[in-house]
Amino acid sequence: MDKKFRDGVWPVMLTPFTEDNKVDYQSLGKLVDWYIESGVAGLFADCQSSEMFFLSLDERVELARFIKEKAGDRVPVVASGHISETIEEQAEELNAVAETGVDAVILLSNRLAKEMESDEIWLENLKRLLERLPEDLALGFYECPYPYKRIISPDLLKWCADTGRFYFIKDTSCDIHNIGAKLDKIRGSKLKLFNANSSTLLESLKLGGNGFSGVMANFHADLYVWLCENYKTNPEKARTAADFLTVASMIERQVYPVNAKYFQKSIGNFDSICTRTKPDSLLNETARLEVDQLTRFTDYIRKDLGL
């Protein structure tokens, strides 16, 4: 097992922008430090939370390079960044990201076949893509919800694990039965499963899941770290923490990622809440109050857990 891909929390990283719509690297550096100080196991750059579909290839590459350099040897960094339609163009994007020195390159499951196409077509396209990537390049998967969500079947995931080239999957099935079946198929392999869903997280850890990789780590990464590290030894408090995290995760249905950027600005990491995916004006006064209230409630839970 590659020790770089540690169990625990792998936040899906935000991309801060300046008021004139450029990547704000000063704020991004603060964000990297905040994640690491929260105890995360690694970082996931160039993902949907990073607004990857609204970034140029040059920006995606520079983001991955900056984050890897900023993280240094403190934590590993994985990155995606392929948004094109054709396998050939995706290979170019992925190889460009790989050259930044990130620890693994993450493939989007929905880039390998159209929504109505079969798993057989998906697998053939994956094989074509693998031929265009270095054999020694560590790889992973992300079941990205946009432009459509393609959940990898347990049998397909076993095929991927058996290649020995895959180390990481961000599971977005939100289905504990699907997660359990996947874990059964990949047990003993190098491939680790990180759940994106707060509601099923505790149960997935008990089934052998490796941790959390979801958007709510942008609000309180340390609580997810605590849960991943203490669910076996402190089951009663773990149940309470998991219940809080599930209820708190309902704020995802607000104006994400604007609300997460508002939170990061409130703690001094970001200078603006600008995004490219939606107008920040959608985060109205009531929505801001809800984030503020969540922040105060989070501090209460931290005290209860002794953080």
Secondary structure, DSSP 8 states (H G I E B T S, - for coil): --TTS-SEE--B----B-TTSSB-HHHHHHHHHHHHHTT-S-EEESSTTTTGGGS-HHHHHHHHHHHHHHHTTSS-EEE-----SSHHHHHHHHHHHHTTT-SEEEEEGGGSS-TTS-HHHHHHHHHHHHHTS-TT--EEEE---SS------HHHHHHHHHHT-EEEEEE----HHHHHHHHHHHTTSS-EEEE--STTHHHHHHTT--EE-STTHHHHHHHHHHHHHHTTT-HHHHHHHHHHHHHHGGGGGTTTTHHHHHHHHHTTS-S----SSS-GGGS-HHHHHHHHHHHHHHHHHHHHHT-
